[in-house]
Amino acid sequence: MKGILNSGFEFESTELLLKFRFRLLNTCLLVAISFAFLVGLLHDLGLHNTGDFHSKVNYLYSLSSFGLLIWLRQNKQNFKKVSESLILVSLITFTSALIFVVEDQFRIIWFYIAVFLAYTVIGNRAGVITTLVSIAIIVLCFMVFELGFSQVTLQGSLIGLLISSVLASVHVRKIAEFETILLNKNRELEVLATVDGLTGVMNKRMFNEMAAKYLEAAERTEKPLSLLYLDLDFFKKVNDQHGHQVGDIMLIKFTDVVGKCLRKSDLLGRVGGEEFAIVLFETTVDDAAAVAEKIRSRVQESSYQYDNNLVEVTTSIGISHFESGEDTLDTIQKRADKALYQAKNLGRNRVEII
């Protein structure tokens, strides 16, 4: 049933309102097809008198709605045109009922449905136009034809139609506002899911996803690729001696220093507490070593003044590179991690390559 109401289309998380409107439009089309055909059939069987002319109009309405349903399933972009066409054929059918089904004292209510449909499926502009057209049709038919209800009934019906239109307008506007709020919240969540909240660089999950894509590109184009693992030396002492607030500031300062040593095309991510990783695309291992040495010296030169205390850190860096088509992201990461630990074991504040 979901596939039917969605016209067979898939919808993105940013298309929630469009998905709702698709489902509503499909529901209206299915109701129009079945209900209009049933009313025409009941007339032909002598069970519900709507008049011969309006009976034929109902059959045409059912057939038109079926055609619109098929049209809607051809392309998502047909949504607005199908919606407008349904409103048009509905108004024609309801006008026929207004003129020819005099026995139905409540037939003006069908125009309420058209107005609601226009507001909900298309939007406020279409809703206002449908309201004005409906009022014009009702008034004109009242002046030209004998509709079988009084002027008081007419006035009450038109006032009710206007009130319904205003309420529908407010409702649709609020739905649009809520959708905007929801989309903004979703964007914020997407950012939180991909970015480290403290430093603003990619988090581990996003870094690994992007690194895998870079590796695929390197393999496809036969370009060099290098991976750097960086760790702040004795960072636990910074937190223990100066507090986590200072430690956080040093992490931010560290990523700022590192970022200034990289190109826009390079990847930088936080993959652990004080551990970071860098992917250098189209970079040989020798060039990667030069970048790593630049980062190491810049970090060593940086410092932070806190309560008359000079806080300094250094970094150890391990480098690995893409060697052949047999390499995977996991194998390259393991070599970089091994090189990083080798740099630590050899005294820290140094660069090692494996």
LINDAQUI-V125247 format. One record per residue. N is the residue number from 1. RES is the residue in three letters. PHI is phi in radians with two decimals (999 if undefined). PSI is psi in whole degrees, -180 to 180 (NA if undefined). OMEGA is omega in degrees with one decimal (* if undefined). Layout:
((N RES PHI PSI OMEGA) (N RES PHI PSI OMEGA))
This chain:
((1 MET 999 -36 178.5) (2 LYS -1.05 -44 -180.0) (3 GLY -1.08 -38 179.8) (4 ILE -1.15 -48 -176.5) (5 LEU -1.24 -22 177.2) (6 ASN -1.60 5 -178.2) (7 SER 1.09 21 179.5) (8 GLY 1.42 3 -177.2) (9 PHE -1.66 153 171.7) (10 GLU -1.68 144 -178.1) (11 PHE -2.10 140 177.8) (12 GLU -1.33 167 178.5) (13 SER -1.14 -20 178.6) (14 THR -1.52 1 -176.4) (15 GLU -2.03 34 -176.8) (16 LEU -1.10 -43 -179.6) (17 LEU -1.17 -40 178.0) (18 LEU -1.10 -40 178.5) (19 LYS -1.08 -44 178.0) (20 PHE -1.05 -43 -179.1) (21 ARG -1.18 -37 175.5) (22 PHE -1.05 -46 -178.6) (23 ARG -1.13 -41 178.6) (24 LEU -1.14 -44 179.7) (25 LEU -1.10 -44 177.5) (26 ASN -1.08 -41 178.3) (27 THR -1.08 -45 179.5) (28 CYS -1.09 -41 179.2) (29 LEU -1.13 -43 179.4) (30 LEU -1.13 -40 177.4) (31 VAL -1.13 -44 -179.4) (32 ALA -1.09 -43 179.7) (33 ILE -1.05 -53 -174.2) (34 SER -1.30 -44 -175.2) (35 PHE -1.20 -46 -178.9) (36 ALA -1.11 -41 178.2) (37 PHE -1.12 -41 -179.2) (38 LEU -1.13 -42 179.3) (39 VAL -1.11 -43 177.2) (40 GLY -1.10 -41 -179.8) (41 LEU -1.15 -43 179.1) (42 LEU -1.08 -36 176.2) (43 HIS -1.13 -45 -179.3) (44 ASP -1.11 -29 178.9) (45 LEU -1.51 -2 178.4) (46 GLY 1.36 18 -177.8) (47 LEU -1.72 -17 -179.3) (48 HIS -2.67 108 -173.2) (49 ASN -1.47 115 175.5) (50 THR -2.10 3 -177.9) (51 GLY 1.55 145 -176.4) (52 ASP -1.09 -41 -177.1) (53 PHE -1.14 -49 -177.7) (54 HIS -1.19 -28 175.3) (55 SER -1.07 -44 177.9) (56 LYS -1.15 -37 177.4) (57 VAL -1.08 -40 178.3) (58 ASN -1.09 -42 176.9) (59 TYR -1.08 -42 178.4) (60 LEU -1.14 -38 178.0) (61 TYR -1.09 -44 178.5) (62 SER -1.10 -45 -179.8) (63 LEU -1.15 -41 178.8) (64 SER -1.11 -42 179.4) (65 SER -1.11 -38 177.3) (66 PHE -1.12 -42 177.0) (67 GLY -1.10 -40 178.0) (68 LEU -1.14 -36 178.2) (69 LEU -1.09 -43 177.7) (70 ILE -1.13 -43 -179.9) (71 TRP -1.05 -43 -178.4) (72 LEU -1.07 -33 -176.9) (73 ARG -1.38 -6 -179.4) (74 GLN -1.37 -35 -174.2) (75 ASN -2.84 141 176.5) (76 LYS -1.01 -34 -175.3) (77 GLN -1.18 -13 -179.7) (78 ASN -1.39 -5 -172.3) (79 PHE -0.95 -51 -175.3) (80 LYS -1.16 -43 -179.3) (81 LYS -1.13 -40 177.7) (82 VAL -1.12 -42 179.2) (83 SER -1.06 -48 -179.8) (84 GLU -1.12 -38 179.3) (85 SER -1.17 -39 178.3) (86 LEU -1.13 -42 177.3) (87 ILE -1.06 -43 -178.1) (88 LEU -1.11 -51 -178.9) (89 VAL -1.18 -30 176.6) (90 SER -1.16 -45 179.2) (91 LEU -1.09 -40 177.8) (92 ILE -1.10 -45 179.9) (93 THR -1.12 -42 -178.9) (94 PHE -1.20 -32 175.6) (95 THR -1.15 -40 177.0) (96 SER -1.07 -44 178.4) (97 ALA -1.11 -39 -179.6) (98 LEU -1.07 -39 -175.8) (99 ILE -1.48 -43 -167.8) (100 PHE -1.80 -15 179.4) (101 VAL -1.88 70 -174.3) (102 VAL -1.16 -26 -178.3) (103 GLU -1.14 -23 -178.2) (104 ASP -1.51 104 -177.7) (105 GLN -1.32 -11 -175.4) (106 PHE -1.98 20 -173.4) (107 ARG -1.23 -17 175.8) (108 ILE -1.11 -23 -177.8) (109 ILE -1.07 -24 179.2) (110 TRP -1.10 -31 178.4) (111 PHE -1.22 -30 174.5) (112 TYR -1.05 -42 -179.9) (113 ILE -1.12 -42 179.1) (114 ALA -1.07 -41 179.4) (115 VAL -1.14 -46 179.0) (116 PHE -1.06 -44 -179.9) (117 LEU -1.08 -44 -179.5) (118 ALA -1.09 -46 179.6) (119 TYR -1.10 -48 -171.0) (120 THR -1.32 -40 -175.0) (121 VAL -1.48 -40 -175.6) (122 ILE -1.80 -53 -178.9) (123 GLY 2.54 -178 -173.0) (124 ASN -1.11 -42 -178.0) (125 ARG -1.07 -46 178.4) (126 ALA -1.13 -35 179.1) (127 GLY -1.13 -43 179.1) (128 VAL -1.12 -45 -179.9) (129 ILE -1.08 -45 180.0) (130 THR -1.11 -38 177.4) (131 THR -1.09 -48 -178.9) (132 LEU -1.13 -42 178.5) (133 VAL -1.12 -41 179.5) (134 SER -1.09 -44 178.3) (135 ILE -1.08 -45 179.6) (136 ALA -1.07 -42 179.3) (137 ILE -1.10 -48 -177.4) (138 ILE -1.09 -46 -179.0) (139 VAL -1.13 -45 -179.3) (140 LEU -1.11 -44 178.4) (141 CYS -1.14 -37 178.3) (142 PHE -1.12 -36 -179.2) (143 MET -1.34 -31 -173.5) (144 VAL -1.68 -39 -173.4) (145 PHE -1.97 161 173.6) (146 GLU -1.55 101 -173.3) (147 LEU -1.58 -15 175.1) (148 GLY 1.52 15 172.3) (149 PHE -2.38 158 -171.3) (150 SER -1.38 171 178.0) (151 GLN -1.16 -34 177.9) (152 VAL -1.10 -43 177.1) (153 THR -1.07 -42 178.2) (154 LEU -1.05 -49 -178.2) (155 GLN -1.09 -43 178.8) (156 GLY -1.11 -40 179.6) (157 SER -1.14 -41 -179.2) (158 LEU -1.20 -39 177.0) (159 ILE -1.10 -43 177.6) (160 GLY -1.08 -38 178.7) (161 LEU -1.13 -42 178.4) (162 LEU -1.14 -43 178.7) (163 ILE -1.09 -43 178.1) (164 SER -1.07 -38 179.6) (165 SER -1.12 -44 179.6) (166 VAL -1.10 -45 -179.9) (167 LEU -1.11 -41 178.2) (168 ALA -1.12 -38 179.0) (169 SER -1.09 -46 178.9) (170 VAL -1.10 -43 -179.5) (171 HIS -1.06 -48 -178.5) (172 VAL -1.13 -40 179.7) (173 ARG -1.10 -41 179.4) (174 LYS -1.15 -40 178.1) (175 ILE -1.07 -43 179.1) (176 ALA -1.10 -40 179.0) (177 GLU -1.14 -43 179.5) (178 PHE -1.13 -36 178.1) (179 GLU -1.14 -41 178.7) (180 THR -1.08 -44 178.3) (181 ILE -1.08 -44 -179.0) (182 LEU -1.12 -42 179.3) (183 LEU -1.12 -41 178.2) (184 ASN -1.10 -42 178.4) (185 LYS -1.12 -40 178.7) (186 ASN -1.12 -40 177.8) (187 ARG -1.11 -41 178.4) (188 GLU -1.09 -41 179.1) (189 LEU -1.15 -38 177.8) (190 GLU -1.10 -40 178.0) (191 VAL -1.13 -45 179.7) (192 LEU -1.10 -30 -178.4) (193 ALA -1.36 -15 -175.7) (194 THR -2.07 -15 -173.6) (195 VAL -2.08 140 174.4) (196 ASP -1.20 126 -173.4) (197 GLY -1.11 -27 -177.2) (198 LEU -1.51 -53 -171.2) (199 THR -1.61 -20 179.9) (200 GLY 1.46 0 176.1) (201 VAL -1.58 174 -179.5) (202 MET -1.05 143 172.8) (203 ASN -1.42 179 -172.7) (204 LYS -1.08 -44 -177.6) (205 ARG -1.10 -47 -178.8) (206 MET -1.18 -40 179.8) (207 PHE -1.06 -45 -179.2) (208 ASN -1.12 -38 177.9) (209 GLU -1.10 -47 -179.0) (210 MET -1.21 -38 179.2) (211 ALA -1.09 -39 178.3) (212 ALA -1.11 -38 178.1) (213 LYS -1.18 -40 177.1) (214 TYR -1.10 -39 179.9) (215 LEU -1.14 -42 176.9) (216 GLU -1.05 -42 179.4) (217 ALA -1.14 -39 179.3) (218 ALA -1.13 -41 179.6) (219 GLU -1.20 -40 -177.9) (220 ARG -1.21 -40 -175.9) (221 THR -1.68 -4 -178.5) (222 GLU 1.01 40 177.2) (223 LYS -1.74 152 177.8) (224 PRO -1.26 152 177.7) (225 LEU -2.57 137 -179.9) (226 SER -2.19 148 179.8) (227 LEU -2.14 130 178.7) (228 LEU -2.00 133 170.1) (229 TYR -1.92 130 -177.6) (230 LEU -2.16 141 178.5) (231 ASP -2.41 134 177.3) (232 LEU -1.30 128 -175.1) (233 ASP -1.29 134 175.9) (234 PHE 0.88 41 -176.1) (235 PHE -1.20 -27 179.1) (236 LYS -1.07 -35 178.9) (237 LYS -1.14 -36 178.0) (238 VAL -1.08 -45 179.3) (239 ASN -1.16 -41 -177.6) (240 ASP -1.22 -40 -175.7) (241 GLN -1.45 -37 -172.3) (242 HIS -2.02 -9 179.0) (243 GLY 1.72 158 -176.9) (244 HIS -1.19 -26 178.5) (245 GLN -1.10 -44 177.0) (246 VAL -1.17 -39 177.4) (247 GLY -1.02 -42 178.2) (248 ASP -1.11 -40 179.1) (249 ILE -1.11 -39 179.7) (250 MET -1.19 -35 176.8) (251 LEU -1.14 -42 178.4) (252 ILE -1.13 -45 179.8) (253 LYS -1.11 -38 179.3) (254 PHE -1.08 -48 -179.5) (255 THR -1.13 -31 177.5) (256 ASP -1.17 -44 179.0) (257 VAL -1.11 -46 -179.6) (258 VAL -1.11 -44 -178.0) (259 GLY -1.02 -35 -179.6) (260 LYS -1.27 -13 178.0) (261 CYS -1.64 -3 -173.7) (262 LEU -1.94 162 173.2) (263 ARG -1.50 165 178.4) (264 LYS -1.12 -28 -178.2) (265 SER -1.41 -12 -179.4) (266 ASP -1.36 153 179.0) (267 LEU -1.83 136 176.0) (268 LEU -2.30 126 -179.9) (269 GLY -2.45 153 174.4) (270 ARG -1.67 116 -174.2) (271 VAL -1.92 2 178.0) (272 GLY -2.84 -171 -179.5) (273 GLY -0.99 -60 176.4) (274 GLU -2.11 24 -178.2) (275 GLU -1.93 134 -177.6) (276 PHE -2.25 163 179.2) (277 ALA -2.42 149 -179.2) (278 ILE -2.34 136 171.0) (279 VAL -1.94 126 178.0) (280 LEU -1.96 108 -178.4) (281 PHE -1.46 145 -178.8) (282 GLU 0.96 43 -178.3) (283 THR -2.32 121 178.4) (284 THR -1.25 167 -178.9) (285 VAL -1.14 -34 178.0) (286 ASP -1.17 -44 178.2) (287 ASP -1.16 -36 177.9) (288 ALA -1.12 -37 177.8) (289 ALA -1.12 -38 178.0) (290 ALA -1.15 -42 177.5) (291 VAL -1.12 -44 -179.6) (292 ALA -1.08 -42 179.1) (293 GLU -1.14 -37 177.1) (294 LYS -1.11 -44 178.5) (295 ILE -1.09 -46 -178.6) (296 ARG -1.00 -45 -177.8) (297 SER -1.24 -38 -179.7) (298 ARG -1.16 -39 178.1) (299 VAL -1.15 -42 179.7) (300 GLN -1.08 -35 -178.5) (301 GLU -1.35 -20 -176.5) (302 SER -1.43 154 179.2) (303 SER -2.73 171 -179.3) (304 TYR -2.43 127 -179.2) (305 GLN -1.57 121 -177.6) (306 TYR -2.45 116 -179.7) (307 ASP 0.85 51 179.1) (308 ASN 1.12 12 176.5) (309 ASN -1.91 136 178.2) (310 LEU -1.66 114 -178.6) (311 VAL -1.73 123 -179.1) (312 GLU -2.22 150 175.4) (313 VAL -2.41 160 172.7) (314 THR -2.23 171 -179.1) (315 THR -2.35 143 171.9) (316 SER -1.81 141 -174.4) (317 ILE -2.30 132 174.8) (318 GLY -2.01 139 -175.7) (319 ILE -2.16 137 167.7) (320 SER -2.36 168 -177.7) (321 HIS -2.51 161 179.1) (322 PHE -1.25 119 -173.9) (323 GLU -1.77 -42 -177.0) (324 SER -2.75 177 179.6) (325 GLY -1.13 -13 178.9) (326 GLU -1.44 -13 179.2) (327 ASP -1.23 141 171.5) (328 THR -2.08 168 178.2) (329 LEU -1.03 -38 -178.6) (330 ASP -1.12 -44 -178.5) (331 THR -1.18 -38 178.8) (332 ILE -1.18 -40 178.8) (333 GLN -1.13 -39 179.4) (334 LYS -1.12 -39 178.3) (335 ARG -1.18 -41 178.7) (336 ALA -1.13 -40 179.0) (337 ASP -1.14 -40 177.3) (338 LYS -1.12 -41 178.2) (339 ALA -1.15 -37 178.3) (340 LEU -1.09 -47 179.3) (341 TYR -1.16 -31 175.7) (342 GLN -1.14 -40 177.3) (343 ALA -1.10 -38 179.0) (344 LYS -1.19 -44 -177.5) (345 ASN -1.17 -25 -178.8) (346 LEU -1.59 11 172.6) (347 GLY 2.09 -2 179.1) (348 ARG 1.18 174 -177.8) (349 ASN 0.92 49 -179.0) (350 ARG -2.66 170 -179.4) (351 VAL -2.03 131 177.2) (352 GLU -2.24 148 -177.4) (353 ILE -2.17 133 171.9) (354 ILE -2.29 NA *))
